[in-house]
Amino acid sequence: MVAVPSPNLPTGISGIHSARDLGSVRRGGANQSFRNEAGPYTHLWEFLGYLPRRKAAVDGLVEVFLRELNPVFDAVYEPTFWAHYNKFWDRKYGEDDMDAVDLRWLSLLFIVLAFGELLVCPQPCSIEQQRESEESSLHFFWASRKAVVVSPTFSGESPDLVRAGILISRYLLHLKRIPESWLTQSFAVRMAQAQGMHIDGKGWGLPRKVLEIKRRLWASLYYLDRTTSLALGRPYTINDKHCTPMDISNIWVDDVDAEAAEAAQPLSMDQPTRVTYLVFQQHLSRISGRIHDECFNLTPGAARATYDKVIAFDEALQDWSRTLPSYFALKRTDYSLDELHPYLVWHRLYLHSAYHFIRVTLHRSYVLLPSITDRYKASREACIASACADLTARLTLHQPSMADRIRFNVAAHSLFNSALVLGVIAVRDPRSERTQAILEDLRAFCAKQNEDPWTNQFELAEIKVVELCIASVNRSRRPSPVRQEADVPNAQHDVSSSRVVDGIGHNHEAASVMQTYNFEGLPYDDHDIRYDDEWLNTFFGQNRAFPEPTDLQTWEELLGTLESKR
């Protein structure tokens, strides 16, 4: 058998992957395939069937995406996109010109149309209009996911596949389907690595415009990979040891020609561009990766044995926050440039949301740990401050447009983390004065989500878990005389008076949330705790990741255990 030479197998689309050849094998050499109406272009006819018949309908969806989301997302490089778009619609109809259809670019078009379908839905809308909008959007979403998987078989990799993968991941974040987003990000990372995006192109002599675009794509992937993996407690895909360092420059050269791009110089951080937030997001992502490696590995007891390291990472996060320019600052934010640069409102939100999410994740393992010396007070107060600031951002979003809703939701994957930390703290200490303030905000959050007609099943599962926490606290609180209303901190403050830009209320209160709720200096009694921290592995695992909100039974058991151990 070793001496027998291997057979010569056919290659390419017309070879072993061809439906015609596979059909011949099945029929023992018959010349007709089971499906020969399109020949080698069967896959293209299938994907073209997902598109609307009228070009004007596609034009409208593309234009609304590029107008509403692309300035914030930086998802599509418009000159190249429009060149492919015009070439696609100018093609001849029939099999003779099917080679002109780039399935990789078509995957990007489909996910753009998926967002576009949501954007054109009127607000407010009827139940029928909402259902039709969601179904049409999912129709294009699934077409994009399928095209992303199939297209490398026929055409290899391209930047369009990376862009499509990033947009698909953001679409899933919008739907709160975070585990699926983790999978699609990994695929997009592989597509980028196959094209060498993990290596800085400066040493290759790439043109300045191409170099900056590739750096931005890689920075977006790096951030998604780090934060989503940290949120789920799963390994990330990008290994820093296999990448060359690359720093994003504060420069925007997409609107100039190649010669002007080569001569352009980076701007100071006092002059914001659409790239500025990526500079700080990249630094924050590196801190997030180190936290993932050193505090949430699978070595038993490693995270709890190095609390000093947790404090050091918190200081690193605080140092990062102090490097933010005034228009991105966490406190005493300068909003004067928002009118000139509308994208700053959302880029600021993304940076703040990521900071609070990483900080809460860093400290949440220690919220339930007992210490007679109150050793973990710093973690408890850090979780409260960041979780309240994050929750306040949600409560200040009033009657958003669909564009505002999507812009917000792609950064709101951390909100459940914040709401649950507050809920667990309340269950842990139900009789504290601050618990009343926490419950007020959590009730406001649940009421707001329940009244929102666009709340999906994943968000409803999150609300259910938060409501379980509220019910647990209510059961545990001892009857007490009714207090005067002025004596009870009211966390449900009037946010309608907040200054609003593009549907987002500027969080003037978040900077002083500790003073608003009077959390500082309140006693926290750990003397009656009768348990160690090993039981937490049952619910959070060795890397202390929260259970999925859809795992309602685990949350019920966790809250029941907390009640029994108080």
N, C-alpha and C positions, 0 to 999 in steps of 0.2 A: 504493500500500500504506500510506503514511503517513496518507492521508486516511481510510482505513477505520477506523471506531471498533472498539475491542477488544470482544470478546463479554462478556456478563455471566456470570461464572462463579459457580456456587453455592459457598457457604462453610459452615463448621461440620461437625460430625460427619455430618450427613445430606447433605452436599454432596460436594465432590470427593474427600474422604477416605472416603466411604462405600463399602463393598463392593458395595452394591446398584447405585450409579451406575457404578462401575467395571465391574461385570458387564454392565450395559446397553451400555456402550461396546464391550466385547469382542464382544457378540453382535449388534452392529449395531442396538441399540434393543430387544432383548428385555427383558421385564419381570422375569425371574427371574435372580437372582444365582447364582453357582456355589455359594454357601453361605449359605442364608437361614434356617437353623434358629434363629439367635439374633439376627438383624438387627443393629442398631447396637451391641448389647451383646456381640458375639462376643468381643472382647478381655477383657471382664470374666469371662465364663464360662470362658474359658481359664485365667485366673489363679485363679479360685475352685477350679478343678480341682486345683491344686497343694496345697490345704489338706487336712489329715486330715478324715475324715468326723465323728469324734467331737470335740466341743468340749472334753471333759475332757483329751484328749491335747494339744490346743493350750494349754489352761490350764497344764498341768504344765510345758511347755517355756518358756512366758512367765515363769512364776513363778521357775523356777530361774535364768533369765537375770537377772531383776531382783534376785534375792537374791545371786547370786555375782559378777556382773560389773558391773552398773550402778553400785553404789556407788564402784567404782574408775574406770570408764570415763566416767561422767556422760554416757551415750549417749542416754538416754530421759528425758523429763520426764514422770514417772509420772501426775500428774493428767490431763494432756491425753491421754496414751496410753490410759489406762483409759477415758476418756470415749469415744474413738473405738472402743475395743475393745467396750464394751458396746453402743454404737450399731450396730456391725457385726453382732453376734450377735443383736440384738433385731429386726433388719429382717425384713420379710415375704419369704417365698420366692416367686420369680417375677419376671417382667420389670417389673411395675408399680413395684417398689421398688428397682430396680437403680441408680437415681440416687443412692441413699444410700451406695453403695460408693465410698469415696475410694481410688483406686488409688495415690495418693501415700503415704497412710498404710499401705496394704497392702504396699508395698515395704519399709517399715520393719518391719512384722510379719514378713515373710519372713526378713529377715536376723537378727532376734531368734530366730526358730525355728531358723535354721542354727546359731547358737551353742548354742541349747538342746539340739539333738540331740547335740552333742559332750559337753555337760555331763552328760547323763543316762547316758552310756555308763559301765558299771561299771568300776572299776579294782581289780585287773587284769582283763582281759577276754580272751576267746578271739579267734582270728583272724577267725572268722565274725562275732562281735559287733562287732569293730573295723571290718570292712569294711562291715557294715550301717550302723553309725553314720556313717562317712564318706560313704557313698553318700546316706543320707538328708539329711545336712547339706548336701552339694553340691546336692541336689535343691532345697532352699529357697534356697541361695545363688544359683543360676542364675535362679530365679524372681524374686528380689529385683533382680538386675542387669537383667533384662528389664523389670521393672515400672518401675525408675528411668528407663530410656531411653524407655519408651512413655508413661508418665503425663503428662509435660509437654505432649504433643500434645493431650490431652483436657482436662487440668485446670490447666495452668500450673504455677508453682513453689510450694513451701511449705517451712516449716522441717522437716517430716518427710522431704522428699527430701534435705535437707542432712544430717540425722541418719543416714539410710540410707546416703548416700554415705560418711560417715565410718566407719560400722560395716563397710561392704563393704571399704573400704581396710584397716581393721584385720584383717579376716578374711584378706585376701590377704597381709598381713604375717605373720600367724600361719602361713600356708602357705608362706612364703618366696617368694611370687610378686610380687616387688617391682616389676618393670616394669609389671605390670598394676595394681598399687596406685597407681603414679604416674598412670596414665590415669584411674582412677576418682576420684582426688582432684581432678584438673583439672575433671572434670564437676561434682563437688560444689561447687567454688569458683565455677563459673559460676552454679549454682543459688543460691548465697548472694549473689553480686553482683547477680543479677536481683532480689533482694528487698531490696537496699540494706544488707546486713550489713557491707559494707566501709566504710560511713559510720557514725560513732558516733551512736547514736540519742538521745543526751542533748539535742542541739540541736533534735530533733524533739518533745521533750516526752513521750517514751514512758514508760509506767509503769515504776517501778523494777525490778519483777520481770522484765518483758519485756526491759528494757534489759540486765540482768545476764545473762540467758539468751542473748541474741543475742551479747553480747560473748564469752561462753564458747565458743559455737559457732565464732565467727570465729577465736578464739585457737587452738582445736584444729585448724582447717583450716590456719591459718598455719604452725603447727609441722609438720604432716604435709607440707605443700607444700615447706617449706624443707629439711627433713632428708632426705626421699626424693629430692628433686632433687639434693641434694649427694651422696647415696650413689650415684646412677646417673650423675652427671656430666651431667645434662640441665637445660634451663632450667626455672625455677620459673614458676608461673602468676601469683601475686599480685605486683603492682608497687606498691611503697610510695608512689610518686608519685600513684597513682590511689586512695589510701585516706586516710582521716582518722585521725590517731593516736587510739588508745583504750587505756586502761590498765585491766586487770582489778582489781577491788577485792576485798580479802580479806573477803568477806562471803557468807553463804549464806542466801538469802531464799526458797528454794523451799518451805520447810515452814511459812511464815507467810502470813497473808492480805495483801491489797494494801495496806491501811492501815499494818500493821506493817512491811511492806517499805519503804514510803516513809520511815518514821521511823528505820529501822535505820542504824547507823553502821559503817563498816569497822573491823575488828579489827586489833590490832597483829600483826606477824608472829610474835610469841611465842605466839599463840593460833591453832593450825592449824585450817583448815576444808577442805572438799573442793575449794575453789577455790585454796588457797594455792599449790600447785605450779604452777598456770597462770601465776601472776604471774612466777615465775622462769623458767618455760619460755618465756614470751613474750619476755623479755629475751634469753635464750639463742638463740632463733630469729632475733632481729634480728642478733646477732653472726654467726650462721651465714649469713644472707643477704649480709652484707658480705664474709665470707670467700669465698663463692661468686662474688660480683661481681669482687672485686679479686685473687683468687689463682687462680681456675679459669676465667678467660675464655678465649676462643679466639685471642687475640693471641699469635703465636709468641714464646716466650721471656719472656712477661710475668711468669709466676709465678717463674721462676728468677732474673730480674733484680731482684726486690724482696724479697730474703730478710729485710731489715730489717723489712719490712711483716709478714712471717710472724711474726717475733718479737714485733712489736707486737700482733698479734692473739692470740698465745699469752698475752701479759700481760693482754689484755682478758678472755680466758677465765679466767685465774687470779683476776682482780679479781672476776669474776662469782661464782666459787666462794667467795670470801671473804664475799660478801653473804648466803650461805645461812644460815638459822637453824640452831641446833644440831641439831634433829631431821632436817635435810636435809644436814648438813655431810659433806664428803668424808672428813675425818679427825676422830677423836674424836667420833663421832656419838653423839647422845643418843637412846637407844631407849626411854626411860621412858614416852613417850606412845603407843607402838605399841599397847598393849593397849586403851587408851581409844579410839584412832582407828586401827582396823586398816588403813584405806586408806593410811596413811603409809608402810607397808612398801613398797607398790608404787609410790607416787608418788616416793619416794626412789629406787627402782630406775630409774624412767623418767628422772629428772633426771641421775642418775649415768651411765646408759647413753648419754644424749644428749651429755653433756659429753665422755666418753671417745671417743665416735664422732667428734664434730666435731674434737677435738684430734688424733686419729690421722689423720683425713682431711686436716687442715691440714698436717701434717708429713710424711706418708708419701711425698710427691714427692721428698724430700731424703734418704731412707734409702739409696738406691742411688747418690747422686751422690758422685764422688771429690773429695777436698780434702786437699792435703798438709799444710795447717794444721789439719785436722780442724774445719773451719768449721761443719759441720752436726752436730756432736755433740749440740747442744741438741735438734734434731729427732729424732735417733736415740733419745736417752734419754726424750724425751717420748712417743714411740711405744711404747717398751718399757713404761714405767710405766702408761700408760693401757690398752694392749692387755692387759697382765697382769691389771690390775684388772678389766677387762671379762670376760676369760676365767675369772677366779676366780669371778665371779658365776654363770657357767654350771656350773662344777664343783661349786659348793655347793648346787645344786638337786638334792636327792635324792628319788627316788620321789615326784614331785609328783602331786597330784590333777589331774584334767583342768582344773579351774578355775585352779589355780596355773599349769599349763602354758600356758593361753591368756593369762592375765595377763602371764606372762613373755615369751611369744613376740611380743606386739605391740610390745615394746620391743627385741627381740633382732635387729632387722634389721642392726645394726652388728656382730654377733659375727663374721661371716665376715671383715669388714674387719680386725678385731683379730687373728683367728687367722692370716690371710694375711700381715699385717705381721710377726708373729713368725716365720712360716715363711720369708718372704723374707729377714729379718735373719739367720736361721740359715743359709740357703743362701749368703748374702753373706759370712758369716764363720763357716765350719763348725768351725773349730778353737778358737774362743774358749771359755773356761770357762763363760760364760753360755749358750752354745749347748746344753750338756748339760741345763741346767735348762729351757730353752725346749722342747727335745725331749720331756722328761718330761711337761710339761703338755699339749703337743700330742698326744702318744700317749694321755694320759688322756682328752682331749677326744674324740678319734676313737673310742676304745673305748666311752666313754659313749654316744656317738651311735649307734654300730653296735649296741649292746645294746638301745637304745630301740625298741620295736616301732612307735612312732608316727613314727619318722623317715621323711620322705617323699623323693621323688626329687630335689628341689632340695637338701635337706640332705645326701643321699648324694653329690651332685655336689660340694658344699662339702668334705665329708670326703675325697673322692678327691683334690682339689687339695692339701689339707693333707698327705695321705699322700704325694703326689708330692714335696712339699718335704722331708718326713722322709727319703724314699728318696734324694733328691739329697744331703742332708747325709751320710747313711750312706756313700754312694759316695765322698764327698770326704774323709772323715776318714782320716787316716793311721793305720796300725796303731801302737798305743802300749801300753806295759806296763799291765796291769790295775791300776787305782788302788784304794786302799782305799775302802770304801763311805763312810766318814766324810769323805773328801776331796772327794767329788762332791756338789755342791749338789743336794738332792732336792726338786724343785719339786712333786712329787706328794705334798704334805703331807697329813696326815690331816684332812680337812675334816668328818668325821663328828662331831667333838667341838665344832664350832661351834654357838653358840646359834642355834636355828631358830625363826622365827616364821612361821606360815602357809606352811610349806614352803620358805622362803628362809633360808639361813644368813647371819647378819650378817657382813659381810666385815671382821672385825677385822684380818686379815692384809693386806688390800689397801693400807692406809695405809702399811705399811712394806715394800711389795713390793720396793723397790730394795735395802733392807738384807737381806731374806730371800734374794734371789738373788745378792747381792754384786755388783751391776752397776756400782756407782759406782767410778771409778778404774781400771777395767780398760782395758788398752791396746787401741787399734783401729788397725790398720796399714793405711794407704791408699797406701803407697809403691809397691805392685806393681800398682796399678790402671792398665790400659792402654786406657781407653776414655773417651769423653766422654758427655754426657747425651742427645745427639740420637737415639741408637738407642732410647731409651725411648718416643719417640713412636710407634714401630712397634707397641708393645704396649699403651700406656696412652693414646694419643692426645694431642692438644695440651693438653687440660684434665686429663690425668693421672688418668683414672678407671680403676679396676680392670676388667679383662675380666669378663664374667659367669662364674660358676663352672661353668656348663654348657658353656662354650667350652673344653673340655679340651685341644684341640689347641694353642690359643694359649698356655695355661699351660705345656704341655710344651715348646713352643718357647722361652718366656721363661726357664724354669728351665735349659734346655739352654744358652741364651746366657749366663746367669749363670755356669754351670759353666765354659764355655769362656773366659770373660774374667777368671776369678779369677787 
